[in-house]
Amino acid sequence: MTPLDYEFLRKLLKERSGLDLSSDKQYLVESRLIPLARRAGLPGIAELVAKIKGGSDALTAEVVEAMTTNETFFFRDKIPFDHLRETVLPALLKARASRRSLRIWSAASATGQEPYSIAMCLKQMGAVLTGWRVEIVATDLSQSVLEKAKAGIFSQFEVQRGLPIQMLVKHFTQVGELWHLNADIRSMVQHRQLNLLQDFSHLGTFDVIFCRNVLIYFDQDTKVGIFERLSRMIEPDGVLVLGAAESVVGISDAFKPYAERRGLYRVNTERAARAGVSASMPQVLKLVGAR
Ligand SMILES: C[S@@+](CC[C@H](N)C(=O)[O-])C[C@H]1O[C@@H](n2cnc3c(N)ncnc32)[C@H](O)[C@@H]1O
C-alpha cells in the first residue's frame, strides 16, 4: 500500500467511524481490506481506494465495517455484570418504584453478547420486574454485526466464552452445532444501527449506559465529545459502564467514578448544577456508593 493510499484510508476511517489509526498500522489495514478488495473483484488496495474516490458509497461503508473490531463475549469482564445485578439494579428498582420503567443502552453492542447478558441479568431478577416497562436498546455502527445479534445464534466457541453453563441450559436451545438464544431473552433487546460520532439524542434518556470497548479506538477529542453527549442522555442517578481499559479520569469531568465500583461512573451532577442544568438533581444511587 502506498503512503498516500494509507493516509487517505486513515482520514476516511477517522471521519466515518472515529477509528484513530496510528501511522504504523498498514499491516492491519491490509489484512482487513485486501480480502474485501478481492471479494469486490478488485486486484488490491490501490484499486479499492480509486473506487472509493470515484464515489462508491456501498464500498466505503464496507471498508468502514471491515475495519471495526467486533470482539465481544457474554458477561465480558464479569465484574460490571455483578455490579449490575447486586447493586445497580436493586438501587434502580427502589428509585424507579413509582414510575416502574427502566431503560438500558448497550452503545456498541457488536454481535449481541453484551445486551443479551444484560437481558439475562434482568431475567434473573424474576418477579420483582413484573409489570415494569423494561427496554434494552442495542446499537452498533456495523450492520453485519447487528444482523448476527438479531438472529441470536451462537457457535459452541461463542457460548463457551463467559456464559455460565446454567444460563446456557436455561436460555439457549441447541440446534446441531449451534446454540439459539430463546425468544424470551431475544425479544427483550431492540437492535438499531447508530454511529456514536453522530447525534444520538433521539434515543432519549437511559438509567444505565454500557459503552464498553469502543472508545479505546477513538482519539481524545472524540472521547471528550462522546462523554459530553452521553452525560446528557443519562439520568442524574444513572450509571455509565465503561470497559476495563477505559476511563473518564483525565479525559472528561462530565462523569465521576463510583467509589469501589471499577468501571462504573455517574454523571457529575455538581458540574451540571454549576452549569445550571437542573436546580433539583435527585440523589445519586446510594447503594452503589458515590464518591
Ligand atoms: C470491541 S466491540 C465491543 C463490544 C461490546 N461492547 C463489548 O465490550 O464486548 C466494539 C464495537 O464498536 C463498534 N463501533 C466502532 N465504531 C463505532 C461507532 N463510531 N459508532 C458505533 N459503534 C461503533 C464496532 O462495530 C464493534 O462492534
The ligand as an SDF file (V2000), in Angstrom:
LIG
                    3D

 27 29  0  0  0  0  0  0  0  0999 V2000
  -14.8740   -4.4110   20.5500 C   0  0  0  0  0  0  0  0  0  0  0  0
  -16.5750   -4.2600   20.1810 S   0  0  0  0  0  0  0  0  0  0  0  0
  -17.2330   -4.0500   21.8160 C   0  0  0  0  0  0  0  0  0  0  0  0
  -18.4760   -4.8660   22.0330 C   0  0  0  0  0  0  0  0  0  0  0  0
  -19.0250   -4.8420   23.4650 C   0  0  0  0  0  0  0  0  0  0  0  0
  -19.3850   -3.5020   23.8710 N   0  0  0  0  0  0  0  0  0  0  0  0
  -18.0410   -5.4450   24.4280 C   0  0  0  0  0  0  0  0  0  0  0  0
  -17.4280   -4.6960   25.1950 O   0  0  0  0  0  0  0  0  0  0  0  0
  -17.8630   -6.6520   24.4350 O   0  0  0  0  0  0  0  0  0  0  0  0
  -16.6350   -2.6110   19.5180 C   0  0  0  0  0  0  0  0  0  0  0  0
  -17.8700   -2.3400   18.6790 C   0  0  0  0  0  0  0  0  0  0  0  0
  -17.9380   -0.9350   18.4490 O   0  0  0  0  0  0  0  0  0  0  0  0
  -18.4950   -0.7420   17.1620 C   0  0  0  0  0  0  0  0  0  0  0  0
  -18.1400    0.6260   16.7070 N   0  0  0  0  0  0  0  0  0  0  0  0
  -16.9600    1.0650   16.2190 C   0  0  0  0  0  0  0  0  0  0  0  0
  -17.0380    2.3600   15.9030 N   0  0  0  0  0  0  0  0  0  0  0  0
  -18.3030    2.7580   16.1970 C   0  0  0  0  0  0  0  0  0  0  0  0
  -19.0020    3.9840   16.0740 C   0  0  0  0  0  0  0  0  0  0  0  0
  -18.4200    5.0870   15.5880 N   0  0  0  0  0  0  0  0  0  0  0  0
  -20.2930    4.0190   16.4610 N   0  0  0  0  0  0  0  0  0  0  0  0
  -20.9050    2.9070   16.9630 C   0  0  0  0  0  0  0  0  0  0  0  0
  -20.2930    1.7210   17.0870 N   0  0  0  0  0  0  0  0  0  0  0  0
  -19.0080    1.6410   16.7080 C   0  0  0  0  0  0  0  0  0  0  0  0
  -17.8960   -1.8470   16.3240 C   0  0  0  0  0  0  0  0  0  0  0  0
  -18.6600   -2.1160   15.1700 O   0  0  0  0  0  0  0  0  0  0  0  0
  -17.8550   -3.0070   17.3130 C   0  0  0  0  0  0  0  0  0  0  0  0
  -18.9460   -3.8650   17.1580 O   0  0  0  0  0  0  0  0  0  0  0  0
  1  2  1  0
  2  3  1  0
  2 10  1  0
  3  4  1  0
  4  5  1  0
  5  6  1  0
  5  7  1  0
  7  8  2  0
  7  9  1  0
 10 11  1  0
 11 12  1  0
 11 26  1  0
 12 13  1  0
 13 14  1  0
 13 24  1  0
 14 15  1  0
 14 23  1  0
 15 16  2  0
 16 17  1  0
 17 18  1  0
 17 23  2  0
 18 19  1  0
 18 20  2  0
 20 21  1  0
 21 22  2  0
 22 23  1  0
 24 25  1  0
 24 26  1  0
 26 27  1  0
M  CHG  2   2   1   9  -1
M  END
$$$$
